[in-house]
């Protein structure tokens, strides 16, 4: 499995702008083939020294394979998401991780 985690920093860091991006993630990025898990949310209110707070919205999609992730990257809905939102981003960080699942609940 592959974890695709994306951290967005917005130019407009208002609550309204954050809410719009979260809604757009739900609209365009859910339900793709091979998606095992989808989660999106805003920065939590923890101000601990170890917390990275340089983002506004986090997205994590777990795919069943690299192939599913690659298909998602070129899908029309993903491209629509980028076209609709890219100008609002001050920064985007992407972390793709091969997962070793040792235990399932």
N, C-alpha and C positions, 0 to 999 in steps of 0.2 A: 504494500500500500504506500501511497505518497501523500504527505501532508503539504498542502499549498497554503501558506500563511502570508497575508498581505497586510501591511500597516500603512495607512494613509494619513498624511498630514495635510490639512486643508489650508488654503489661502485665507478663507473666511472661517474662523474657528468657532463661530456662534453655534448655539444649540440647534437653531433652525437648519443651518447648513449640514451639521452632523446628522440630523434626523433625515434630511433629504438623501444623503449618501447611503445611510443604512437602508432606507426604503428602496433605493435604486439597486443595491446589492441583492435584496430579496426579490425584486422584480426580474432582474436579468441573470442572476448567478445561481439560482436554485434549480434543482431538478435536472441537472445534466446527467447524461448516461455515465454510469460508473461512479457516481457520487455516493459515498458511504455515509458521509456526515457533512453538514453545513452549519456554520455558526458565524454570526456577525454581531458586533456590538461596539459600544463607545468605550473610551478610556475609563477605567474604574477609578473611583475616588480613594486611591491609596497613595500616600506621599511618603513612601519608604525609600531609603537611600539606594536600595538595589533595583527599584523599579525604573524602567525606561519609560519616560512620560513624553517622549517626542513624537506623539502621534495622536490622532483624534478617533479614528475608526479602525478596528481590526477585523479581518476576515480570515476564516480558516475553513478550507474545504479538504476533506480527505477523500481521495480517489482510490479505487480498487487496483489501479495499475498506472504505469507511466503512459501507456497508450490512451487511457481514458483522460488523463490530464492533458495530453497533447491535443486530443480532439476538442476538448473544452477550450483550449487556448485559441483555436482557430474558428470556433463556433460563431454563428451570426449574433447570438444573444450576448456573448462575451465582447465581441467587437462593438455592438451597440452600447454596451455599458461603458466601454472606454471612450467612445465618441461623445457620449452624453455627459461624461464626468471629468475627463482628463484636464480640462482647463481650470477646474476647481482645486486641483491638487498642487500643493507646494512641494510635496515629496511623496514617494512611494517606495517602500522597502518590501522585497519579496524573499521569503525563506521557503525553499522546497526541501523536504526531508523524507528520505526513505525510512519508513517505519518498521520496526521490529516489534510486532504485537506478541507479548508474552502471556497476556491474560485478558480475557474478555469477561465482563460482568453480565 
